[in-house]
């Protein structure tokens, strides 16, 4: 099983990890974020959106269900951030076609609490964020299925961040 691991003890380090991932994202990639409330899922997505060149303020889509961000200078121009924490089965079913349509058009997706729809989003990147303490987070990124082409490139970049050279 391919799992890329990293730790962060600050928002800046979390943003650096997100920025490294942003550099290797391709049209249609889907990132499924797992982690307890307050783990930093939306903070990570904010780092992705900023690294993709958007100056938009990133907020949790817990109540809006999805937020869309325009990005420039990439092979894709839309980043879709969804949150399935609160929606019931009907809302999840209604949101899934929107996610799949955006993905088919080349958007990159970031889906918090994606477990109920994960099977429809494969291939995907599963990002698990674990709270170690008030400041420290552990990240585990797993491509599902294995074999994501940018895995080795991202591993090198995350190693630099862990080594303090980023």
C-alpha positions in Angstrom: 0.0 0.0 0.0 1.4 3.4 -1.0 0.9 6.0 1.8 2.9 9.2 1.9 3.3 10.5 5.5 4.1 13.9 6.9 3.7 16.0 10.0 2.9 19.6 10.6 3.2 21.7 13.7 2.0 25.0 12.2 -0.4 26.4 9.7 2.6 27.5 7.6 3.8 23.9 7.4 0.3 22.6 6.6 0.1 25.2 3.8 3.5 24.1 2.5 2.3 20.5 2.3 -0.8 21.6 0.5 1.2 23.8 -1.9 3.4 20.8 -2.8 0.3 18.8 -3.6 -1.1 21.6 -5.6 1.9 21.6 -7.9 1.3 18.0 -9.0 -2.5 18.0 -9.3 -4.0 17.1 -12.7 -7.4 17.8 -14.2 -10.0 15.4 -12.7 -8.0 14.6 -9.6 -10.2 14.0 -6.5 -8.9 14.4 -2.9 -11.1 12.9 -0.2 -10.2 14.4 3.2 -10.7 12.5 6.4 -10.2 13.7 9.9 -12.0 14.8 13.1 -13.7 18.1 13.4 -11.0 20.7 13.7 -8.3 18.5 12.3 -7.4 21.0 9.6 -9.2 19.8 6.5 -10.4 23.2 5.4 -7.0 24.8 6.3 -5.4 22.3 4.0 -7.8 23.1 1.2 -7.2 26.8 1.8 -3.5 26.1 1.2 -4.3 24.2 -2.0 -6.5 27.0 -3.3 -3.9 29.7 -2.5 -1.2 27.6 -4.1 -3.3 27.3 -7.2 -3.3 31.0 -7.6 -6.7 32.0 -6.2 -6.9 34.9 -3.7 -10.4 33.8 -2.6 -11.1 33.4 1.0 -11.7 29.7 1.6 -14.4 28.8 4.0 -15.9 25.5 5.0 -18.7 24.4 2.8 -20.5 22.7 5.7 -23.7 24.6 5.1 -23.3 25.6 1.4 -22.3 22.0 0.5 -19.9 23.2 -2.2 -17.6 26.1 -2.9 -16.1 26.7 -6.3 -12.8 28.5 -6.8 -11.5 29.7 -10.2 -7.8 29.1 -10.7 -5.4 30.2 -13.4 -2.2 29.0 -15.0 -3.0 25.3 -14.6 -4.3 22.6 -16.9 -7.7 23.1 -15.1 -9.5 26.3 -14.1 -12.0 25.1 -11.4 -11.4 23.7 -8.0 -14.5 22.4 -6.2 -14.5 22.0 -2.4 -17.4 19.9 -1.0 -18.4 18.9 2.5 -20.6 15.9 3.2 -20.6 16.1 7.0 -24.1 17.4 7.5 -26.1 16.4 4.3 -28.5 13.5 4.6 -28.7 10.8 2.0 -30.8 12.9 -0.4 -28.4 15.8 -0.3 -25.4 13.6 -0.9 -27.2 11.9 -3.9 -28.1 15.4 -5.2 -24.5 16.7 -4.8 -22.8 13.7 -6.4 -23.9 14.5 -10.0 -22.5 18.0 -9.6 -19.2 16.7 -8.4 -18.9 14.1 -11.2 -19.9 16.6 -13.8 -17.3 19.1 -12.6 -14.7 16.4 -12.6 -15.6 15.2 -16.1 -15.0 18.8 -17.2 -11.5 18.7 -15.7 -12.1 20.3 -12.3 -10.1 19.2 -9.3 -12.3 18.1 -6.3 -11.6 18.2 -2.6 -14.3 16.4 -0.7 -14.5 16.5 3.1 -16.3 13.5 4.8 -16.4 11.7 1.4 -16.9 8.2 2.7 -20.5 7.9 1.5 -19.5 8.7 -2.1 -15.9 7.7 -2.3 -16.6 4.6 -4.4 -18.0 6.9 -7.1 -14.9 9.2 -7.1 -12.2 6.6 -7.8 -9.5 7.0 -8.7 -8.8 9.4 -5.8 -6.3 10.6 -3.3 -7.4 9.8 0.3 -5.9 12.4 2.7 -6.2 11.5 6.4 -5.4 14.2 8.9 -4.9 13.1 12.5 -4.7 15.5 15.4 -1.7 14.7 17.6 -2.1 17.7 19.9 -3.3 21.3 19.7 -0.6 22.3 17.2 0.6 19.0 15.6 -1.1 17.1 12.8 -0.2 13.9 11.0 -1.0 13.5 7.3 -1.3 10.3 5.3 -1.9 10.5 1.6 -3.0 7.3 -0.1 -3.8 7.0 -3.8 -6.8 4.7 -4.4 -6.0 2.6 -6.4 -2.3 2.6 -6.0 -0.2 3.9 -8.9 -0.9 7.7 -8.9 1.7 9.0 -11.4 2.8 12.0 -9.3 3.3 10.0 -6.1 7.2 10.0 -6.3 7.4 13.7 -7.1 5.1 14.6 -4.2 7.1 12.3 -1.9 10.3 14.2 -2.7 8.6 17.6 -2.0 7.1 16.5 1.3 10.5 15.1 2.3 12.0 18.6 1.7 9.3 20.1 3.9 9.9 17.5 6.7 13.6 18.2 6.4 13.0 22.0 6.8 14.3 23.0 3.4 10.9 24.2 2.2 
